[in-house]
């Protein structure tokens, strides 16, 4: 298994078998291999950078969404919905509405 981490500001995947230990320093999780000290990813921007090439988009500053899972959206409430009954949803920024207008929702 590999886990995402940052090394010198760049995202990488590190194999669990290469990790020597995990530690907390100044409230941040770090882990060590023989050659490097990695920092765990913790921000929504890190997750966006990690997933955008796999069909995810940041539709507002608080949400990274897997676009092909969107089933509908409400431009007035600025919400995208997932699933048949729409029980899961995320908010959308005003500037992302243009992106959604051009999206073909299943």
Chimera marker file (.cmm) of the C-alpha trace (Angstrom):
<marker_set name="trace">
<marker id="1" x="0.000" y="0.000" z="0.000" r="1" g="1" b="0" radius="0.5"/>
<marker id="2" x="1.182" y="3.520" z="-0.738" r="1" g="1" b="0" radius="0.5"/>
<marker id="3" x="0.149" y="6.711" z="1.003" r="1" g="1" b="0" radius="0.5"/>
<marker id="4" x="0.250" y="10.301" z="-0.257" r="1" g="1" b="0" radius="0.5"/>
<marker id="5" x="2.823" y="12.610" z="1.263" r="1" g="1" b="0" radius="0.5"/>
<marker id="6" x="4.771" y="15.774" z="0.600" r="1" g="1" b="0" radius="0.5"/>
<marker id="7" x="8.502" y="15.965" z="0.108" r="1" g="1" b="0" radius="0.5"/>
<marker id="8" x="9.973" y="19.410" z="-0.522" r="1" g="1" b="0" radius="0.5"/>
<marker id="9" x="6.477" y="20.692" z="-1.372" r="1" g="1" b="0" radius="0.5"/>
<marker id="10" x="5.799" y="18.016" z="-4.014" r="1" g="1" b="0" radius="0.5"/>
<marker id="11" x="3.233" y="15.246" z="-3.704" r="1" g="1" b="0" radius="0.5"/>
<marker id="12" x="4.495" y="11.681" z="-3.820" r="1" g="1" b="0" radius="0.5"/>
<marker id="13" x="3.269" y="8.225" z="-2.902" r="1" g="1" b="0" radius="0.5"/>
<marker id="14" x="5.328" y="6.388" z="-0.310" r="1" g="1" b="0" radius="0.5"/>
<marker id="15" x="5.196" y="2.638" z="0.191" r="1" g="1" b="0" radius="0.5"/>
<marker id="16" x="4.286" y="1.588" z="3.727" r="1" g="1" b="0" radius="0.5"/>
<marker id="17" x="7.079" y="-0.968" z="3.688" r="1" g="1" b="0" radius="0.5"/>
<marker id="18" x="9.612" y="1.890" z="3.333" r="1" g="1" b="0" radius="0.5"/>
<marker id="19" x="8.340" y="3.879" z="6.339" r="1" g="1" b="0" radius="0.5"/>
<marker id="20" x="10.408" y="3.605" z="9.499" r="1" g="1" b="0" radius="0.5"/>
<marker id="21" x="8.130" y="5.574" z="11.823" r="1" g="1" b="0" radius="0.5"/>
<marker id="22" x="5.441" y="8.242" z="12.116" r="1" g="1" b="0" radius="0.5"/>
<marker id="23" x="5.802" y="11.179" z="14.474" r="1" g="1" b="0" radius="0.5"/>
<marker id="24" x="4.108" y="14.449" z="15.343" r="1" g="1" b="0" radius="0.5"/>
<marker id="25" x="6.180" y="17.622" z="15.279" r="1" g="1" b="0" radius="0.5"/>
<marker id="26" x="4.598" y="21.053" z="15.796" r="1" g="1" b="0" radius="0.5"/>
<marker id="27" x="1.113" y="19.500" z="15.379" r="1" g="1" b="0" radius="0.5"/>
<marker id="28" x="1.981" y="17.999" z="11.977" r="1" g="1" b="0" radius="0.5"/>
<marker id="29" x="2.338" y="14.330" z="11.153" r="1" g="1" b="0" radius="0.5"/>
<marker id="30" x="5.678" y="13.417" z="9.632" r="1" g="1" b="0" radius="0.5"/>
<marker id="31" x="7.176" y="10.090" z="8.719" r="1" g="1" b="0" radius="0.5"/>
<marker id="32" x="10.662" y="8.865" z="8.042" r="1" g="1" b="0" radius="0.5"/>
<marker id="33" x="12.215" y="6.532" z="5.507" r="1" g="1" b="0" radius="0.5"/>
<marker id="34" x="15.904" y="5.690" z="5.232" r="1" g="1" b="0" radius="0.5"/>
<marker id="35" x="16.433" y="8.643" z="2.893" r="1" g="1" b="0" radius="0.5"/>
<marker id="36" x="13.735" y="11.266" z="3.556" r="1" g="1" b="0" radius="0.5"/>
<marker id="37" x="11.392" y="12.959" z="5.978" r="1" g="1" b="0" radius="0.5"/>
<marker id="38" x="7.857" y="13.277" z="4.563" r="1" g="1" b="0" radius="0.5"/>
<marker id="39" x="4.923" y="15.413" z="5.679" r="1" g="1" b="0" radius="0.5"/>
<marker id="40" x="1.388" y="14.101" z="5.583" r="1" g="1" b="0" radius="0.5"/>
<marker id="41" x="-1.025" y="15.929" z="3.338" r="1" g="1" b="0" radius="0.5"/>
<marker id="42" x="-3.662" y="17.861" z="5.203" r="1" g="1" b="0" radius="0.5"/>
<marker id="43" x="-5.261" y="20.553" z="3.071" r="1" g="1" b="0" radius="0.5"/>
<marker id="44" x="-8.111" y="20.383" z="0.583" r="1" g="1" b="0" radius="0.5"/>
<marker id="45" x="-5.697" y="21.827" z="-1.996" r="1" g="1" b="0" radius="0.5"/>
<marker id="46" x="-3.380" y="18.849" z="-1.460" r="1" g="1" b="0" radius="0.5"/>
<marker id="47" x="-6.263" y="16.462" z="-2.134" r="1" g="1" b="0" radius="0.5"/>
<marker id="48" x="-7.254" y="18.427" z="-5.234" r="1" g="1" b="0" radius="0.5"/>
<marker id="49" x="-3.714" y="18.298" z="-6.587" r="1" g="1" b="0" radius="0.5"/>
<marker id="50" x="-3.657" y="14.570" z="-5.896" r="1" g="1" b="0" radius="0.5"/>
<marker id="51" x="-7.007" y="13.778" z="-7.563" r="1" g="1" b="0" radius="0.5"/>
<marker id="52" x="-7.593" y="16.299" z="-10.361" r="1" g="1" b="0" radius="0.5"/>
<marker id="53" x="-6.078" y="14.087" z="-13.048" r="1" g="1" b="0" radius="0.5"/>
<marker id="54" x="-8.619" y="11.438" z="-11.995" r="1" g="1" b="0" radius="0.5"/>
<marker id="55" x="-11.711" y="13.537" z="-12.711" r="1" g="1" b="0" radius="0.5"/>
<marker id="56" x="-12.019" y="15.623" z="-9.559" r="1" g="1" b="0" radius="0.5"/>
<marker id="57" x="-12.643" y="19.372" z="-9.559" r="1" g="1" b="0" radius="0.5"/>
<marker id="58" x="-12.553" y="21.966" z="-6.817" r="1" g="1" b="0" radius="0.5"/>
<marker id="59" x="-16.017" y="23.490" z="-7.122" r="1" g="1" b="0" radius="0.5"/>
<marker id="60" x="-15.523" y="25.824" z="-4.187" r="1" g="1" b="0" radius="0.5"/>
<marker id="61" x="-12.792" y="26.360" z="-1.628" r="1" g="1" b="0" radius="0.5"/>
<marker id="62" x="-14.242" y="23.692" z="0.692" r="1" g="1" b="0" radius="0.5"/>
<marker id="63" x="-15.055" y="20.851" z="-1.720" r="1" g="1" b="0" radius="0.5"/>
<marker id="64" x="-13.230" y="18.638" z="-4.186" r="1" g="1" b="0" radius="0.5"/>
<marker id="65" x="-15.800" y="16.688" z="-6.188" r="1" g="1" b="0" radius="0.5"/>
<marker id="66" x="-15.586" y="13.619" z="-8.429" r="1" g="1" b="0" radius="0.5"/>
<marker id="67" x="-17.341" y="15.164" z="-11.402" r="1" g="1" b="0" radius="0.5"/>
<marker id="68" x="-18.699" y="11.977" z="-12.960" r="1" g="1" b="0" radius="0.5"/>
<marker id="69" x="-20.552" y="11.211" z="-9.711" r="1" g="1" b="0" radius="0.5"/>
<marker id="70" x="-22.670" y="14.389" z="-9.938" r="1" g="1" b="0" radius="0.5"/>
<marker id="71" x="-26.282" y="13.483" z="-10.720" r="1" g="1" b="0" radius="0.5"/>
<marker id="72" x="-27.789" y="16.985" z="-10.700" r="1" g="1" b="0" radius="0.5"/>
<marker id="73" x="-27.187" y="20.550" z="-9.617" r="1" g="1" b="0" radius="0.5"/>
<marker id="74" x="-29.239" y="23.495" z="-8.451" r="1" g="1" b="0" radius="0.5"/>
<marker id="75" x="-27.797" y="26.787" z="-9.781" r="1" g="1" b="0" radius="0.5"/>
<marker id="76" x="-29.999" y="28.853" z="-7.442" r="1" g="1" b="0" radius="0.5"/>
<marker id="77" x="-28.908" y="27.153" z="-4.219" r="1" g="1" b="0" radius="0.5"/>
<marker id="78" x="-25.434" y="26.508" z="-5.709" r="1" g="1" b="0" radius="0.5"/>
<marker id="79" x="-25.405" y="22.810" z="-4.791" r="1" g="1" b="0" radius="0.5"/>
<marker id="80" x="-24.424" y="19.644" z="-6.683" r="1" g="1" b="0" radius="0.5"/>
<marker id="81" x="-26.108" y="16.370" z="-5.780" r="1" g="1" b="0" radius="0.5"/>
<marker id="82" x="-24.885" y="12.756" z="-5.842" r="1" g="1" b="0" radius="0.5"/>
<marker id="83" x="-26.849" y="9.526" z="-6.104" r="1" g="1" b="0" radius="0.5"/>
<marker id="84" x="-30.413" y="8.817" z="-7.125" r="1" g="1" b="0" radius="0.5"/>
<marker id="85" x="-32.084" y="10.408" z="-4.126" r="1" g="1" b="0" radius="0.5"/>
<marker id="86" x="-29.678" y="13.342" z="-3.794" r="1" g="1" b="0" radius="0.5"/>
<marker id="87" x="-28.991" y="12.645" z="-0.123" r="1" g="1" b="0" radius="0.5"/>
<marker id="88" x="-25.333" y="13.660" z="-0.539" r="1" g="1" b="0" radius="0.5"/>
<marker id="89" x="-24.454" y="17.088" z="-1.826" r="1" g="1" b="0" radius="0.5"/>
<marker id="90" x="-21.737" y="19.762" z="-1.922" r="1" g="1" b="0" radius="0.5"/>
<marker id="91" x="-21.803" y="23.503" z="-2.301" r="1" g="1" b="0" radius="0.5"/>
<marker id="92" x="-20.533" y="25.217" z="-5.446" r="1" g="1" b="0" radius="0.5"/>
<marker id="93" x="-18.973" y="28.650" z="-5.851" r="1" g="1" b="0" radius="0.5"/>
<marker id="94" x="-20.535" y="31.129" z="-8.251" r="1" g="1" b="0" radius="0.5"/>
<marker id="95" x="-17.600" y="30.921" z="-10.628" r="1" g="1" b="0" radius="0.5"/>
<marker id="96" x="-17.939" y="27.113" z="-10.865" r="1" g="1" b="0" radius="0.5"/>
<marker id="97" x="-21.513" y="27.390" z="-12.137" r="1" g="1" b="0" radius="0.5"/>
<marker id="98" x="-20.211" y="28.089" z="-15.646" r="1" g="1" b="0" radius="0.5"/>
<marker id="99" x="-18.231" y="24.839" z="-15.512" r="1" g="1" b="0" radius="0.5"/>
<marker id="100" x="-21.393" y="22.978" z="-14.466" r="1" g="1" b="0" radius="0.5"/>
<marker id="101" x="-23.475" y="24.530" z="-17.257" r="1" g="1" b="0" radius="0.5"/>
<marker id="102" x="-21.147" y="22.898" z="-19.795" r="1" g="1" b="0" radius="0.5"/>
<marker id="103" x="-21.121" y="19.568" z="-17.969" r="1" g="1" b="0" radius="0.5"/>
<marker id="104" x="-23.251" y="16.735" z="-19.308" r="1" g="1" b="0" radius="0.5"/>
<marker id="105" x="-24.850" y="15.230" z="-16.228" r="1" g="1" b="0" radius="0.5"/>
<marker id="106" x="-26.034" y="11.636" z="-16.525" r="1" g="1" b="0" radius="0.5"/>
<link id1="1" id2="2" r="1" g="1" b="0" radius="0.2"/>
<link id1="2" id2="3" r="1" g="1" b="0" radius="0.2"/>
<link id1="3" id2="4" r="1" g="1" b="0" radius="0.2"/>
<link id1="4" id2="5" r="1" g="1" b="0" radius="0.2"/>
<link id1="5" id2="6" r="1" g="1" b="0" radius="0.2"/>
<link id1="6" id2="7" r="1" g="1" b="0" radius="0.2"/>
<link id1="7" id2="8" r="1" g="1" b="0" radius="0.2"/>
<link id1="8" id2="9" r="1" g="1" b="0" radius="0.2"/>
<link id1="9" id2="10" r="1" g="1" b="0" radius="0.2"/>
<link id1="10" id2="11" r="1" g="1" b="0" radius="0.2"/>
<link id1="11" id2="12" r="1" g="1" b="0" radius="0.2"/>
<link id1="12" id2="13" r="1" g="1" b="0" radius="0.2"/>
<link id1="13" id2="14" r="1" g="1" b="0" radius="0.2"/>
<link id1="14" id2="15" r="1" g="1" b="0" radius="0.2"/>
<link id1="15" id2="16" r="1" g="1" b="0" radius="0.2"/>
<link id1="16" id2="17" r="1" g="1" b="0" radius="0.2"/>
<link id1="17" id2="18" r="1" g="1" b="0" radius="0.2"/>
<link id1="18" id2="19" r="1" g="1" b="0" radius="0.2"/>
<link id1="19" id2="20" r="1" g="1" b="0" radius="0.2"/>
<link id1="20" id2="21" r="1" g="1" b="0" radius="0.2"/>
<link id1="21" id2="22" r="1" g="1" b="0" radius="0.2"/>
<link id1="22" id2="23" r="1" g="1" b="0" radius="0.2"/>
<link id1="23" id2="24" r="1" g="1" b="0" radius="0.2"/>
<link id1="24" id2="25" r="1" g="1" b="0" radius="0.2"/>
<link id1="25" id2="26" r="1" g="1" b="0" radius="0.2"/>
<link id1="26" id2="27" r="1" g="1" b="0" radius="0.2"/>
<link id1="27" id2="28" r="1" g="1" b="0" radius="0.2"/>
<link id1="28" id2="29" r="1" g="1" b="0" radius="0.2"/>
<link id1="29" id2="30" r="1" g="1" b="0" radius="0.2"/>
<link id1="30" id2="31" r="1" g="1" b="0" radius="0.2"/>
<link id1="31" id2="32" r="1" g="1" b="0" radius="0.2"/>
<link id1="32" id2="33" r="1" g="1" b="0" radius="0.2"/>
<link id1="33" id2="34" r="1" g="1" b="0" radius="0.2"/>
<link id1="34" id2="35" r="1" g="1" b="0" radius="0.2"/>
<link id1="35" id2="36" r="1" g="1" b="0" radius="0.2"/>
<link id1="36" id2="37" r="1" g="1" b="0" radius="0.2"/>
<link id1="37" id2="38" r="1" g="1" b="0" radius="0.2"/>
<link id1="38" id2="39" r="1" g="1" b="0" radius="0.2"/>
<link id1="39" id2="40" r="1" g="1" b="0" radius="0.2"/>
<link id1="40" id2="41" r="1" g="1" b="0" radius="0.2"/>
<link id1="41" id2="42" r="1" g="1" b="0" radius="0.2"/>
<link id1="42" id2="43" r="1" g="1" b="0" radius="0.2"/>
<link id1="43" id2="44" r="1" g="1" b="0" radius="0.2"/>
<link id1="44" id2="45" r="1" g="1" b="0" radius="0.2"/>
<link id1="45" id2="46" r="1" g="1" b="0" radius="0.2"/>
<link id1="46" id2="47" r="1" g="1" b="0" radius="0.2"/>
<link id1="47" id2="48" r="1" g="1" b="0" radius="0.2"/>
<link id1="48" id2="49" r="1" g="1" b="0" radius="0.2"/>
<link id1="49" id2="50" r="1" g="1" b="0" radius="0.2"/>
<link id1="50" id2="51" r="1" g="1" b="0" radius="0.2"/>
<link id1="51" id2="52" r="1" g="1" b="0" radius="0.2"/>
<link id1="52" id2="53" r="1" g="1" b="0" radius="0.2"/>
<link id1="53" id2="54" r="1" g="1" b="0" radius="0.2"/>
<link id1="54" id2="55" r="1" g="1" b="0" radius="0.2"/>
<link id1="55" id2="56" r="1" g="1" b="0" radius="0.2"/>
<link id1="56" id2="57" r="1" g="1" b="0" radius="0.2"/>
<link id1="57" id2="58" r="1" g="1" b="0" radius="0.2"/>
<link id1="58" id2="59" r="1" g="1" b="0" radius="0.2"/>
<link id1="59" id2="60" r="1" g="1" b="0" radius="0.2"/>
<link id1="60" id2="61" r="1" g="1" b="0" radius="0.2"/>
<link id1="61" id2="62" r="1" g="1" b="0" radius="0.2"/>
<link id1="62" id2="63" r="1" g="1" b="0" radius="0.2"/>
<link id1="63" id2="64" r="1" g="1" b="0" radius="0.2"/>
<link id1="64" id2="65" r="1" g="1" b="0" radius="0.2"/>
<link id1="65" id2="66" r="1" g="1" b="0" radius="0.2"/>
<link id1="66" id2="67" r="1" g="1" b="0" radius="0.2"/>
<link id1="67" id2="68" r="1" g="1" b="0" radius="0.2"/>
<link id1="68" id2="69" r="1" g="1" b="0" radius="0.2"/>
<link id1="69" id2="70" r="1" g="1" b="0" radius="0.2"/>
<link id1="70" id2="71" r="1" g="1" b="0" radius="0.2"/>
<link id1="71" id2="72" r="1" g="1" b="0" radius="0.2"/>
<link id1="72" id2="73" r="1" g="1" b="0" radius="0.2"/>
<link id1="73" id2="74" r="1" g="1" b="0" radius="0.2"/>
<link id1="74" id2="75" r="1" g="1" b="0" radius="0.2"/>
<link id1="75" id2="76" r="1" g="1" b="0" radius="0.2"/>
<link id1="76" id2="77" r="1" g="1" b="0" radius="0.2"/>
<link id1="77" id2="78" r="1" g="1" b="0" radius="0.2"/>
<link id1="78" id2="79" r="1" g="1" b="0" radius="0.2"/>
<link id1="79" id2="80" r="1" g="1" b="0" radius="0.2"/>
<link id1="80" id2="81" r="1" g="1" b="0" radius="0.2"/>
<link id1="81" id2="82" r="1" g="1" b="0" radius="0.2"/>
<link id1="82" id2="83" r="1" g="1" b="0" radius="0.2"/>
<link id1="83" id2="84" r="1" g="1" b="0" radius="0.2"/>
<link id1="84" id2="85" r="1" g="1" b="0" radius="0.2"/>
<link id1="85" id2="86" r="1" g="1" b="0" radius="0.2"/>
<link id1="86" id2="87" r="1" g="1" b="0" radius="0.2"/>
<link id1="87" id2="88" r="1" g="1" b="0" radius="0.2"/>
<link id1="88" id2="89" r="1" g="1" b="0" radius="0.2"/>
<link id1="89" id2="90" r="1" g="1" b="0" radius="0.2"/>
<link id1="90" id2="91" r="1" g="1" b="0" radius="0.2"/>
<link id1="91" id2="92" r="1" g="1" b="0" radius="0.2"/>
<link id1="92" id2="93" r="1" g="1" b="0" radius="0.2"/>
<link id1="93" id2="94" r="1" g="1" b="0" radius="0.2"/>
<link id1="94" id2="95" r="1" g="1" b="0" radius="0.2"/>
<link id1="95" id2="96" r="1" g="1" b="0" radius="0.2"/>
<link id1="96" id2="97" r="1" g="1" b="0" radius="0.2"/>
<link id1="97" id2="98" r="1" g="1" b="0" radius="0.2"/>
<link id1="98" id2="99" r="1" g="1" b="0" radius="0.2"/>
<link id1="99" id2="100" r="1" g="1" b="0" radius="0.2"/>
<link id1="100" id2="101" r="1" g="1" b="0" radius="0.2"/>
<link id1="101" id2="102" r="1" g="1" b="0" radius="0.2"/>
<link id1="102" id2="103" r="1" g="1" b="0" radius="0.2"/>
<link id1="103" id2="104" r="1" g="1" b="0" radius="0.2"/>
<link id1="104" id2="105" r="1" g="1" b="0" radius="0.2"/>
<link id1="105" id2="106" r="1" g="1" b="0" radius="0.2"/>
</marker_set>
